[in-house]
Amino acid sequence: MPECQICFRHCKLSEGQTGFCGARICKQGAIIAKNYGRLTSVALDPIEKKPLSRFFPGSMILSVGSFGCNLRCPFCQNHEISWSQQAMSFAQKLHTTSPEQLVAAAQKYRSHGNIGIAFTYNEPLISFEFVRDTAILSKKEGLKTVLVTNGTADLSVLSSLCGCIDAMNIDLKCFDEQTYKHTLGGDLEMVKRFISQAVKLCHVELTTLIVPGISDNEQQFRQLVSWISELTGANGENIGGQTVLHITRYFPRFKMTNTPATDIPLIHHFADIAKQKLKYVCIGNC
C-alpha cells in the first residue's frame, strides 16, 4: 500500500483513498495532489500581510490558496477552505488552474506593484508539486515565490523546492511537543527541523500566534525565543538573532469562540522578552 511522504503522518492509502490532509489521493498506485492547481482563494495583498516585514517591504504579491491541511488547529482562521467539511464539499466544484496560467496572471499585476506569487491561506506544502512547477516558471519570468506554511513537512519536500522559493513565513505555533501533538495535531520536532533547514535556503520569517491556554506560557515562549536565536545559516554562522519573529494576537475563531482574545499587554510583554535575543520583533493584530 503506497505511503505518503509529505509529513510525519505517513498516511498509507489504498486506491482512491484520500489522506488525512484531504488533499492527497492514491491513484494508479501513486500518491498525488488531488488539489493540484485547484484554487479556492486569489487576492493581491501587501507583502506585509503574509506577514513578511523584511522582504521587499511596500510591495504587493498575488496570493493564492487551495484546500487541505495536515494540522487541526481549533482556532483555524481559514477553516472554510482548509479542513472543514465545508471546504471538502466546496473543493469538488473547483476548476484547475495551470502553473502557466497563474504565472501569466501574476505578470499582469506587475503594474500594480506585484512582485510574484505567494502560496498561502491553506497549507501549500501538501501540494508541493504545484508550488514547485509554478515557482520554476515564476523564476524564469523574474517573479518571486513566497510560501506561508506551518512547516509540517519532511525535509525531502523542502529539498524539492530548493532554489525555487525566495521567502517563507513559517508558523512556530508553540514550543511544547504535547500541545503540538494533542491540541494542534502536529509534530514540533518536524517543524523545528524544517525551520532549521529553511533558513539556510531562503529568507525566512517566523510567526507565533499567542493563544490563551495554548501558546501563552511565558517559560515556553522564552524557550522558543532562545531556540530561534541559535539558528545557523548555510555556512554555520549564527543568524538566529537576525530572524524576524511576528508575535500576533489571537481572536476567537472556529472551535474556540468562547476563548477571549489575547490580552494586549501580554503581547507587548512577550515582544519585550523576544527583543532580548532577537533584533527584529513585530507585533500583529493589536
Secondary structure by P-SEA (a helix, b strand, c coil): cccccccccccccccccccccccbbbcccccccccccccccccccccccccccccccccccbbbbbbbbcccccccccccccccaaaaaaaaabbbbcaaaaaaaaaaaccccccbbbbcccccccaaaaaaaaaaaaaaabbbbbbbccccccaaaaaaaccccccccccccccccccccccccccaaaaaaaaaaaaaccbbbbbbbbcccccccaaaaaaaaaaaaaccccccccccccbbbbbbbbcccccccccccccaaaaaaaaaaaaccccbbbbccc
